[in-house]
């Protein structure tokens, strides 16, 4: 409800979402590089890509989304932001683990490309689902804990 009525909160949410898109590009790029080039499992590659996205997102959120949030030292705020995102990993990993196999079976059963195409799409759709769910978690918890020092 606060996002609907408060213009400043809507602006912050939109900035947070833009930062999330940047993080998602990093996340997807690193995940695809690690799974397609390095042959890593999705859960491992997805965890590494998530950490890369966290670092980028923290920097963008600290300096662009919440530039007025300076009452805490940067390291303390990074630790808080990272803790929220670690909880996000706890949400993300089961999604990556459990959603990919049935999605892959579905894509294969409807004949989407060959097996390699179906696998690539299943991984990316699964990651998109996880990113969307975790983004909502991250916004609300970071807004009311990590960046609760802004009006």
C-alpha positions as a Markdown table, in Angstrom:
| # | Residue | x | y | z |
|---|---|---|---|---|
| 1 | Unk | 0.0 | 0.0 | 0.0 |
| 2 | Unk | 2.9 | 2.4 | 0.8 |
| 3 | Unk | 4.1 | 2.0 | -2.8 |
| 4 | Unk | 0.8 | 3.0 | -4.2 |
| 5 | Unk | 0.3 | 6.2 | -2.2 |
| 6 | Unk | 3.9 | 7.4 | -1.6 |
| 7 | Unk | 5.5 | 9.0 | -4.7 |
| 8 | Unk | 9.0 | 8.8 | -3.2 |
| 9 | Unk | 8.6 | 5.1 | -2.3 |
| 10 | Unk | 7.4 | 4.4 | -5.8 |
| 11 | Unk | 10.5 | 6.2 | -7.2 |
| 12 | Unk | 12.7 | 4.1 | -4.9 |
| 13 | Unk | 11.0 | 0.9 | -6.0 |
| 14 | Unk | 11.5 | 1.8 | -9.6 |
| 15 | Unk | 15.2 | 2.6 | -9.1 |
| 16 | Unk | 15.5 | -0.6 | -7.1 |
| 17 | Unk | 13.9 | -2.4 | -10.0 |
| 18 | Unk | 16.3 | -0.8 | -12.5 |
| 19 | Unk | 19.2 | -1.8 | -10.3 |
| 20 | Unk | 17.7 | -5.3 | -10.2 |
| 21 | Unk | 17.7 | -5.4 | -14.0 |
| 22 | Unk | 21.4 | -4.5 | -14.0 |
| 23 | Unk | 21.9 | -7.2 | -11.4 |
| 24 | Unk | 19.8 | -9.7 | -13.4 |
| 25 | Unk | 21.9 | -9.0 | -16.5 |
| 26 | Unk | 25.1 | -9.7 | -14.5 |
| 27 | Unk | 23.3 | -12.7 | -12.9 |
| 28 | Unk | 22.2 | -14.3 | -16.2 |
| 29 | Unk | 25.4 | -13.5 | -18.0 |
| 30 | Unk | 27.6 | -15.0 | -15.3 |
| 31 | Unk | 25.2 | -18.0 | -14.9 |
| 32 | Unk | 25.2 | -18.7 | -18.6 |
| 33 | Unk | 28.9 | -18.3 | -18.9 |
| 34 | Unk | 29.6 | -20.7 | -16.0 |
| 35 | Unk | 27.0 | -23.3 | -17.1 |
| 36 | Unk | 27.6 | -23.1 | -20.9 |
| 37 | Unk | 31.4 | -22.5 | -21.0 |
| 38 | Unk | 32.7 | -23.9 | -17.7 |
| 39 | Unk | 30.1 | -26.7 | -17.5 |
| 40 | Unk | 29.1 | -25.9 | -13.9 |
| 41 | Unk | 25.8 | -27.2 | -12.4 |
| 42 | Unk | 23.0 | -24.6 | -12.3 |
| 43 | Unk | 22.9 | -24.4 | -8.5 |
| 44 | Unk | 26.7 | -23.7 | -8.2 |
| 45 | Unk | 26.8 | -21.3 | -11.2 |
| 46 | Unk | 23.6 | -19.6 | -10.0 |
| 47 | Unk | 25.1 | -19.0 | -6.5 |
| 48 | Unk | 28.3 | -17.5 | -7.9 |
| 49 | Unk | 26.3 | -15.3 | -10.3 |
| 50 | Unk | 24.1 | -14.2 | -7.5 |
| 51 | Unk | 27.1 | -13.0 | -5.4 |
| 52 | Unk | 28.3 | -11.0 | -8.4 |
| 53 | Unk | 24.9 | -9.4 | -8.7 |
| 54 | Unk | 24.7 | -8.6 | -5.0 |
| 55 | Unk | 28.0 | -6.6 | -5.1 |
| 56 | Unk | 26.7 | -4.6 | -8.1 |
| 57 | Unk | 23.3 | -4.1 | -6.6 |
| 58 | Unk | 24.7 | -2.9 | -3.3 |
| 59 | Unk | 26.9 | -0.2 | -5.0 |
| 60 | Unk | 24.0 | 1.0 | -7.2 |
| 61 | Unk | 21.4 | 1.0 | -4.3 |
| 62 | Unk | 23.8 | 2.7 | -1.9 |
| 63 | Unk | 24.7 | 5.5 | -4.3 |
| 64 | Unk | 21.6 | 5.9 | -6.5 |
| 65 | Unk | 18.4 | 4.4 | -5.0 |
| 66 | Unk | 19.2 | 5.4 | -1.4 |
| 67 | Unk | 21.7 | 8.3 | -1.7 |
| 68 | Unk | 20.3 | 9.8 | 1.5 |
| 69 | Unk | 21.1 | 6.6 | 3.5 |
| 70 | Unk | 24.4 | 7.6 | 5.1 |
| 71 | Unk | 23.8 | 7.2 | 8.8 |
| 72 | Unk | 25.6 | 3.8 | 8.8 |
| 73 | Unk | 29.1 | 3.1 | 7.8 |
| 74 | Unk | 29.4 | 1.6 | 4.3 |
| 75 | Unk | 30.8 | -1.7 | 5.6 |
| 76 | Unk | 28.0 | -2.2 | 8.1 |
| 77 | Unk | 25.4 | -1.4 | 5.5 |
| 78 | Unk | 27.1 | -3.9 | 3.1 |
| 79 | Unk | 26.9 | -6.6 | 5.8 |
| 80 | Unk | 23.2 | -5.9 | 6.3 |
| 81 | Unk | 22.6 | -5.9 | 2.5 |
| 82 | Unk | 24.5 | -9.1 | 2.1 |
| 83 | Unk | 22.6 | -10.7 | 5.0 |
| 84 | Unk | 19.3 | -9.9 | 3.3 |
| 85 | Unk | 20.6 | -11.4 | 0.1 |
| 86 | Unk | 21.9 | -14.5 | 1.8 |
| 87 | Unk | 18.4 | -15.1 | 3.0 |
| 88 | Unk | 17.5 | -14.5 | -0.7 |
| 89 | Unk | 19.9 | -17.3 | -1.6 |
| 90 | Unk | 18.0 | -19.6 | 0.8 |
| 91 | Unk | 14.8 | -18.8 | -1.1 |
| 92 | Unk | 16.6 | -19.0 | -4.5 |
| 93 | Unk | 18.4 | -22.3 | -4.3 |
| 94 | Unk | 15.3 | -24.5 | -3.8 |
| 95 | Unk | 13.6 | -22.7 | -6.7 |
| 96 | Unk | 16.6 | -23.4 | -8.9 |
| 97 | Unk | 16.8 | -27.0 | -7.7 |
| 98 | Unk | 13.2 | -28.0 | -7.8 |
| 99 | Unk | 11.7 | -25.9 | -10.6 |
| 100 | Unk | 14.2 | -26.7 | -13.4 |
| 101 | Unk | 13.5 | -30.4 | -13.9 |
| 102 | Unk | 9.8 | -30.2 | -14.4 |
| 103 | Unk | 10.2 | -27.1 | -16.6 |
| 104 | Unk | 12.7 | -28.9 | -18.7 |
| 105 | Unk | 10.4 | -31.9 | -19.0 |
| 106 | Unk | 7.6 | -29.6 | -20.1 |
| 107 | Unk | 9.7 | -27.8 | -22.7 |
| 108 | Unk | 10.9 | -31.1 | -24.0 |
| 109 | Unk | 7.4 | -32.6 | -24.2 |
| 110 | Unk | 6.1 | -29.6 | -26.2 |
| 111 | Unk | 9.1 | -29.9 | -28.5 |
| 112 | Unk | 10.8 | -26.6 | -28.0 |
| 113 | Unk | 14.0 | -26.8 | -30.1 |
| 114 | Unk | 16.3 | -29.7 | -29.4 |
| 115 | Unk | 17.4 | -30.9 | -26.0 |
| 116 | Unk | 20.2 | -28.3 | -25.7 |
| 117 | Unk | 17.7 | -25.5 | -26.4 |
| 118 | Unk | 15.1 | -26.9 | -24.0 |
| 119 | Unk | 17.8 | -27.1 | -21.3 |
| 120 | Unk | 19.0 | -23.6 | -21.9 |
| 121 | Unk | 15.5 | -22.2 | -21.8 |
| 122 | Unk | 14.6 | -24.2 | -18.7 |
| 123 | Unk | 17.7 | -22.8 | -16.9 |
| 124 | Unk | 16.9 | -19.3 | -17.8 |
| 125 | Unk | 13.2 | -19.5 | -17.1 |
| 126 | Unk | 14.0 | -21.1 | -13.7 |
| 127 | Unk | 16.5 | -18.3 | -12.9 |
| 128 | Unk | 13.9 | -15.6 | -14.0 |
| 129 | Unk | 11.4 | -17.1 | -11.6 |
| 130 | Unk | 13.9 | -17.1 | -8.8 |
| 131 | Unk | 15.1 | -13.6 | -9.5 |
| 132 | Unk | 11.5 | -12.2 | -9.5 |
| 133 | Unk | 10.6 | -13.8 | -6.2 |
| 134 | Unk | 13.9 | -12.8 | -4.5 |
| 135 | Unk | 13.7 | -9.3 | -5.8 |
| 136 | Unk | 10.4 | -8.7 | -4.0 |
| 137 | Unk | 11.9 | -10.1 | -0.8 |
| 138 | Unk | 15.1 | -8.0 | -1.2 |
| 139 | Unk | 13.2 | -4.7 | -1.8 |
| 140 | Unk | 11.0 | -4.9 | 1.2 |
| 141 | Unk | 13.5 | -6.2 | 3.7 |
| 142 | Unk | 16.3 | -3.9 | 2.6 |
| 143 | Unk | 13.9 | -0.9 | 2.6 |
| 144 | Unk | 12.7 | -1.5 | 6.1 |
| 145 | Unk | 16.0 | -2.8 | 7.6 |
| 146 | Unk | 19.1 | -1.9 | 5.6 |
| 147 | Unk | 17.9 | 1.5 | 4.5 |
| 148 | Unk | 15.4 | 2.2 | 7.3 |
| 149 | Unk | 17.3 | 5.5 | 8.0 |
| 150 | Unk | 15.7 | 7.3 | 5.1 |
| 151 | Unk | 12.3 | 9.1 | 5.2 |
